[in-house]
Amino acid sequence: MTTIRLGLLVPWVLTAMLSACGGGAVQNAAPIPTVRPMQQSYIIAPGDDLDVRFFYNPELNEMMTVRPDGAISMPLVGEVKAAGRTPTQLEGVLREAYGRELRQAAVTVMVKGFAGQRVYVDGEVGDPQMVNIQGNLSAMQAIASAGGFKGSARKGEVLVIRRSGAERPVVIPIDLDKALDGSDTGQDIDLAPYDIVFVPKKRIAEVNEFVDQYIRQNIPIPFGIGYGINN
């Protein structure tokens, strides 16, 4: 299974989206890949509940919720940025900070509540919204939770925009017409936390430009963390 990075996607999309006028189905020049969520470390988000424990200084143990600005307040060291980091990365930051205050700064971070387990569905759907992930959630299930397709939706040209930890997000084109008619149910991929499912009304010719503008201007703040779109 493969993903298509944004910088490599444009030539493929331009070819795949060329079709005769008249509103017929798009004839893809190459098969759309079937993609499952990438396995990656959990990224702490605003609203997550953290349990921070010190092995040799239990009096400093703290249970806290990550604030909307992404920070937490810790005894002795004050404000620490938590959102956008993995628990392991946050442990490293805390060890360094407390290393100046404690003889043995052994610390562990556990995420007890996952506020960031959501995806966002937008575009030609009945009610664009954040959708909570409970177990496995497919693209079709997320769209159904957001009111289903509008009559103007291009079901065969849906985009899943996924944070990848790289400079640019990964864009996964899926053909939900094929999922609906049963010819390729693998197009209805499982979603990962922070995925954006965008259902277009018309063909998106310049994917780079569209995704860049969309994330900068329209995406809800929690989903913007970590995308790092650069011009």
Sequence and secondary structure as in RCSB ss.txt:
>XXXX:A:sequence
MTTIRLGLLVPWVLTAMLSACGGGAVQNAAPIPTVRPMQQSYIIAPGDDLDVRFFYNPELNEMMTVRPDGAISMP
LVGEVKAAGRTPTQLEGVLREAYGRELRQAAVTVMVKGFAGQRVYVDGEVGDPQMVNIQGNLSAMQAIASAGGFK
GSARKGEVLVIRRSGAERPVVIPIDLDKALDGSDTGQDIDLAPYDIVFVPKKRIAEVNEFVDQYIRQNIPIPFGI
GYGINN
>XXXX:A:secstr
    BHHHHHHHHHHHT   SSS     SS               TT EEEEEESS GGG EEEE  TTSEEEET
TTEEEE TTS HHHHHHHHHHHHTTT S   EEEEEEE TT EEEEEESBSS EEEE  S  BHHHHHHHTT B 
TT  GGGEEEEE  SSSS EEEEE HHHHHHTS GGGS B  TT EEEE SS  S HHHHHHHHHHHTS HHHHT
TT    
